Amino acid sequence: MNKTIVPLAACLLLACGSALCADIKSEPACAPGISFWSLLGEIGIGFADPHLQVEKLYAICLPQPKSAGDSNFAYGPEQGGKLAMAIQSADGAAFGTYVWSAESVGGLWELSNYKVLGGHEALKPLAPGRYTLEFQIDGAPFYRFPFSVSSLPGDDPYQAAGLRWFIDGAWNDYGNVFYQRNDPQSTFRFTSWVRDKVGHAQPRSAPYSAQLVRSEDGKVIGEDNGTARLTPQWAQFDVYFQQGANAGEKVKAADVLAQDGEYRVRVSIDGKPYGLYPFAVHGGKIDVQAQQSGRTPPAERIVDYLYGGKYRSWWIRREEADAKLAN
């Protein structure tokens, strides 16, 4: 089969019927944060231009500003509260500040557009190194997203010479498992992010293999094999495991939740190990790992708020031994 790699769909964040909205309103107060799904899907860097690229983001639990605007946007550059995103290097240098327009949509805050303080000419090109996106409400920081930037010489003879730019961070470090509606009878899905870190933009096809393994006895619960289309930009890569030789029968969440213990997802691309993602099941539930748990400070916590917080997915950190395998 051919695997289609597509940009992150925001639909997981948006759906909100009347019953769901009622559920959202009844939830206890939570800390402001930025959806991890939207950060991975909408933050990037120009391939030949080392400026940050930002599309629509989603936030949760933002306070209603004291001076709301007179439009749908409670936050905005000209009126209402000030919701800013500042790019800062590891040494504290400023590389630009975005001020968002944001409105409440079905229990989420949609950050749909922005203006740049000082105009777009005030945005500095990024150099290789470590950075942080710091999100602020009226000047007070509430969430941070670290990333790094690297470069390679361009090697396409038909394009202008120069460096090609790449962004790294959570894309390298995390995978995700999910099943619809918290229903154990729904299909079990694994997601990671993949790319081809090269100095030319032409996409290529690469064979991949993924296995879902129970660690206790090494049993392969399911596997998926196919062809991935790789580009120099990160793209969402979804895997649905098949049960043995029966290609028409996909692994369900119940096949994993039925037995407590340690599990791992093993991914290879181009015949080389790409990543190993371990997780555990206890009491018929998937364990929440540290960065997603309440033990992590809100400013650093992975925010997972699917369908207005009614459902969830689980973020799995790639084991350190395998981190070097990601391009």
JOUR-V388608 format. One line per field, one symbol per residue. psi: psi as a letter, one per 40 degrees, with the letter a starting at -180 (. if undefined). burial: # if it has 9 or more other ideal C-beta (glycine too) atoms within 8 Angstrom, else .. Layout:
psi = ???
burial = ???
This chain:
psi = ihhhhiihheddedhgiddddddddeiiiiiiihhddddddehaihdehfiihhahiiiifiihidgiieaehdiiddiaihhihhhhideeiheihhhihhihhfeihhgdiiihheideehiiiihaiihhhhihfehieihhiiihiiihhfheeiiiaiiiiiibdddeiiiiiihffhdeihhihhahiihgieiehiiihiihhihhhddeehhdiihiahihiieihihhhhhhihbegeehihiddddedhiaiiihhhihfeihdihhiiihhfeihihideeieehideeihhhfhffediiihhhhhiddedeeh.
burial = ..#.#..#.#.#####...##.##.......#################.###.#.#######..#..##...####...##########....##################..#.##....##..#..#.#######....########.####.#..#...##########.######......###########...#....###########.....####.#######.####.#####......####.###...#########...#########....##.#.###..#.#..#########.#.#######..##..#.
